[in-house]
Structures are given as structure tokens and as C-alpha cells.
Amino acid sequence: MVSKKIRLASICEGIIISKKQSGVRGCPKRGGSGDFLTFLQSFLKASVMLGISMPKKKSKKEKPKSKKTELEAEIKSIQEEEKLESAPVKYEPAAEDEKTLAPEQPEKEEDKEGKKKEIVKAMFARERVLTESNDEARNFYAKSAYGQIIDGGKVQLSLPEALYLLEKGKLEISEAKKKFNAEAFIQKAKKVEPNFWIRYCVFKDMRNRGYIVKTALKFGADFRVYDRGVKPGEDHARWIVFPVHEGETLTWYDFAAKNRVAHSTKKRLLMAIVDDEGDVTYYEIKWMRP
């Protein structure tokens, strides 16, 4: 192979020498004149005679994309999509925006697998109801913000909360080994709170709409209501609520006092008017400056 390369080199050298001696443009072959094409043909012919193959031009292969490049391209595409989603859209208020409260929610199926949950036992204690100390009772507070946990792991429920859970079949209330049904509990609670039925109608309606309702005695109101999806401790209550029967009268002094309570606690005032059938109509009261 070395000798073939030497012989090819000597042929090429002779061609170059003849080119210099001729003093003309082009690359003449040995012993004659010619252009570059003639030179190239002679060169290829000589290489074939000597059995030397011309080096093939290596094709440029596309470099495989690195993981980093692919990731950057994916991030770029996601950012472009986010820009489209975050593009400003002209807002047109709909009729539903005027609604203050959410509609009543359908009851959830407590157990889709057919497995019954354990009913929590509780004891009537005049102005409150105390549950037994177990995980099922503490779930009332942890999952749905009913009542509050006291010493010993028991849950203390307000009377409206207790009746609501009793009607849902989640609670069993007794006093001196006597069990209460819903009607008996209402009669018992009315002796403690004369306005209990009016208050309970509002509590039940709010809970059915998906709101968390807590007592608001320290604010000088009946209830404080948290917006849907918000639990006490995560944010402040949105409304303070005053339940009123439709036949009840209020003086302007009483009405102004309720407004002051809402204003001082930085909450919205919601008047809940209950009719004889137990249906509730809500009125939100706001301050206006002329």
C-alpha cells in the first residue's frame, strides 16, 4: 500500500512539474496540455490503476438532542401556552354575579361501597351536646368544622350542629339513657333557646349550601359564616348573620346596631328572613356614603 501511494505521488508530482514548465493555465496531463477536467480524469485513472480508492466524504449525521435541550424546548412550549391562557379577556358581568349565596348542594353518598359508618353517641348537656371520645367524633371537627374539641378528646357541638347531624343520621343523642329523635330534640332545645327553630332553619339552609356556620356570640350576632372552601383559622368569616322571623319587627335602632356590629368586625351583614314554612330569604346590608 505504501508503494502504491509513492507511485501515485510521483505521477502527481510529474503533472505539477509539467504544469510549471508549460506556463499555461490548467493542469495538463503528462506529455500534453489540457484543462483541469483532463487533469482530474488522469488523476482518477491513475488511482484506479494503482487500486487506491478515493476517500469518501463522511456524511454529517445529526447530533442527537440532549435531555437538556428537550427539556428547554418543553418549558418554552408550556410558557407559550401559559401566555395564551393569561391573556387579558374582557369581562362581562353575568346575571349570576348578583347572587350572594351558592345554591343548595345535593346530598353526597356517604358510602359508595355500601360500608356503613359508625354512628357517634352524644349526651345532651343543656346549651350544648358532648360526643364520646373517638376518631369518628373528632372527624366532625377535622373534616367539616363541626363544634370544637375539648379536654379528653370529646367534641362539643352547638344545638343547631347537633340537630343537623342527628337528622343526617350521624349522631345519636340521649339524656339520662333516653334517646332523642329530631322532634323531641327540637322541643328540648326550644326550652333552652326560645328562638331555636328560627336559628336552626338558617343554619340548616347555609350548611346545605356548602358553607361553614359557627356561633358568633362574641361578635354580638347569631352566626358567622365562612365562604365555601374556607375553614375557621384559614381566613376570616365573610358574613355575620341575624336570623329573623318574617312577622318580627325591628326598630331603626336595632337595625343600626346590627350594622355597627358588622362594620366593627369588618364583616358583611346578612339578614336571614324565615317564613312560616321554614324557607329562608337573605338580604345583605352594606354601608353607602352619599
N, C-alpha and C positions, 0 to 999 in steps of 0.2 A: 504494500500500500504506500510505503514511503517513496519507493522508486517511481511509482505512478505519479505521485504529487510532484516529484522533481522534474520528471519529463514534461508534465503539464506546465510547470513553472517556466521551463526553458522555452517551450513553444510560445507562451505568453510574452516572455522577455524578447524573443525574436520579433514578435509582432510589434511590440512597443518600439524596438530599435528601428525597424523598418519605417515606422511612423515618423520617428525623429529625422531619419535620413531623407525621407521623401519631401518633408517640409510642406505637406498639404494637410488640409483638414480631413478628419475622418480617421478610421483605424483600418488601414489596408491589411489584407492577409499576406502571408509570406510570399514574396516574389511578385506581388502585384498591387494594384491600387484598388480602393473600394471605400465604401462609407461605413458607418457604424453598424448597420444591419449586417453587412458582409462579415465584419469582424466578429459580431456576435454569433453568426452561423458557424464560422470557423472554430470559434471557441467551444461551442456546444458539440460540434462534430469531433473535435479532438478529445473532449471529455468522455464522449461515448466510446471512442476507440480505446481509451485507456480504462474504461469500466468504472469511471468515477461518476456517481450520481450527484446532481445538484442539490444543495441543501434546500429543504422545503421550508417555506415561510410558516412559522408557527402561528396558528390562528389564535387570536385573542379570545380567551374564554372570559365570560362574565364572572366577576368575582361574586361569590355568594354573599348575600346581605347578612350582616352581623345581627345578633339579637338586639343590640343597642339601637341599630338603625331601624329595625322593625318596630321596636317599642316607641321610638321618637315619632315614626310615621303614624302609629296608632293614637298616640297622645294628640298629635296635630289634628287628626280627623275628629277626635272627641271634642277638642276645643272649638273646632269649626261648628260642630253640631250644637254645642252649648251657646255659641254666639247667636245662632239662629233662634234657639229657644228663648234666649234672654232679650231678643229684640223687642223694643217697646211696642205695645199693642194699645190702640185706642180703646179706652174703657167706656162702655156704655151701660149705665145703671139699668138693671132689670127690675121688674116689679117685685121679685122675691127679696131684693135688698132691703125693702121696707119692713120685712118680717123680723121681729125681735127674737122670737124663740123658735127653736127647732121643732119640727113636727114630732108627734108621738112615735116611738120606735116599736116595732113588733117584738114580741117576747122571744128570747133565744131558747133554743132547745138545750136544756140543761145537760143532758147526757145523750149524745148521738149513738153511743154504743149500747145503750139500754142498761147501763150500770147506775143504780140508784145511789144518790148521795145521802150521807147520814144527816138526819135532822138534828139540829142543835137544840139542846134543852136550856131553858132560861127561867128565871124567877122574877115575878113582879115585885118591885120594891118602891111602891108609891109613885114618885115622879120619874122613875127610870126602870129599866129592865136589865138584869145582870145575867149574862150567859155563863155556862160552865166553862172551865178552862181546858180547851183542847185546840188543836190546829184548825179544825173546821170552823170553830167560832172566830178564831183570830183571822181567818181568811175574809170574814165580813169586812174587817178593817183594812187588811192589806190589799185586797183586790178591788173593793168597791167603796172604801172610805165610810163604812157604817160605824157609828159610835166611836169609842176610844178605848184603848187597852189600859187597864188599871192594874194595881198590885195583884199578884197571884196569877196573872195571865188571862184573867177574865175580860170580857168586853162589855162595857157599859153603853147601852142603847137608849136613845130618847124614846118617848112613847110613840111618835109617828114612825120612827125607824122600826120599832118592834112590831107594830101592827102591819107595816108594809111587808116585812119578812114573814110574818105569820100568814098573811094572805097568799104569799108566794110558796107556802109550804116548806120553808127553810128553817122555821123556828117553831118550837113548842113551848108555850108559856104556861106557867102554873103558879098557884099561890096556895100554900097550905095543902099540898097534894091535890088541889083542884085545878084541872086544866081549863084554859080559856079557848073558846072559839072566837072568831072575829067579832061577832055581835056582843058577846059578853065582855070582851076586852074594851070595846068602844064605850059601853056603859060604865065600866070601871074607870076608864080614862077621863070621861066627862066629869066625874066627881072630883078628879084632881085638877083638870083644866076645863072650865065651862065652855071655852071656845075651841075645844079639841077637834071636833068634826070639821069645822071650817079650816082649821090649820092643816088637818090631815088631807083634805081634798086638794089643797095646793101642793103639799109635799108629794103626794102620790102622782099628781099630774106632772110635776117637774122631774121626778125620778123616771117616769115613763118616757119622758122626752130625752133622757140621757144625761141630765145634769146632776151634779152632786149638791145635795142640800144639807146644810148644817144649821144648828141653832145660832142665833145672833143676839142673845140676851145682853152680852157685854156691849153691843153696839146700840142697844135700845130698840131692837127690831125683833121680829119673829124668826126669820130665816136669813141666812146669807147663802147665795147661790154662786157656784163656780161654773165657769164656761166649760163646754163639753171638751173632754180630754184632759182637763186640768184637775189635779188633786190638791187638797189643802197642803200647804207647805211648798208647793211648786210655784204658785203665783197667788195673788190676792183674789178675793171673791169679786165677781163682776157686779152683782146686784145685792141690795138688801130688800127683803120682801115683807110687805104688810098684807096679810090675808084679811079680807073684809067681806061680810055678807052683803048681798045686793040691797037688802032692806035696811041696812045700818046707815046712820047719818054721821057725818063728820063735820066739825066746825072748822072754820078757816084757821083757827089757832092750832087745832090738831094737825091739819094738813100742812101748815107751815112748819110745825115741829118735826114732822117726818122728813120734810125736805132738808131741814137743818142737820138731821142725823145723817142723811145720805151725803150731804155736802161735806160735813166734818170728817167722815170716814173715807172720803174720796171714792165713793161707790155710786152706782146708779140706783135710783128709787124705782121700785116696781110695785104697783098696787095690783093685788090679785083679788078680783071680784068674783065671789062664789054665789051661784044662784041656788034655788031650792032643789034642783036635780043634781047638784054637785059638780056642774060644769064650771070651768074657770075662764075668766076673761082677764087679760093682763093690760095694764096701762103703765107705760114708762114715763116718768116725770123728769123733766130737765129744766135747769135754770136758763133763763134768757135775759140778756141785757138789751135794753132798747137803744 
